[in-house]
Amino acid sequence: MVIDVTLDYLIGNLEELGIKESDIYLLLERLEGFRIYVNKQTIQHYRINKRYLQLKSHLPGKEIIKLLAREFNKSEHSIRKYIKRLEAETEQKQN
């Protein structure tokens, strides 16, 4: 059986059931390698995206990039590149 749902949908529904976000990530990491196609990069991108959206209205872009790089142990360059791709995807969805 193949389950095809977005990560947002899955996490949102599990949170509605009262499962803590940290437990959801732990579950997804344990599912990696099964026939459910989840990988750590997808999970980390979801977490970066969620955190970015939280910070976007409170901090300037450079500060957000520095903070995310520290929080997720990534280079500022990789965070900047990911955010550009994220914003391009968001803009494409809106058009």
Secondary structure as UniProt FT lines:
FT   HELIX           7..16
FT   TURN            17..18
FT   HELIX           21..31
FT   TURN            32..33
FT   HELIX           40..55
FT   TURN            56..58
FT   HELIX           61..71
FT   TURN            72..73
FT   HELIX           76..94
//
